[in-house]
Amino acid sequence: MAIEGHDGYEGASQRTRWGCFAAFLFAAPVFAFLLFVDALGDCWPGSGCRRGFLSQVLVPGTIVALVAFFAARAAVGRRQRRNDRQ
């Protein structure tokens, strides 16, 4: 039997959209900056430099988004649990 206003979810963090908001807020500028830098960069012929959207833009942008997402969810969950105890 569920208590009114409580959906029964008891995970590591509460269901909020703060993780998604933080991921977008931090990853969008990083992704745009890396995309801009990748578009400006040019390799000298025969220099052996490596360019690539996946390795130099998408992967770092995804890592920043995931770190921001999980950090925000953990912080919100910790704060909500602290408020529930008081």
Secondary structure as UniProt FT lines:
FT   TURN            4..5
FT   HELIX           18..40
FT   TURN            45..46
FT   HELIX           54..58
FT   HELIX           59..85
//
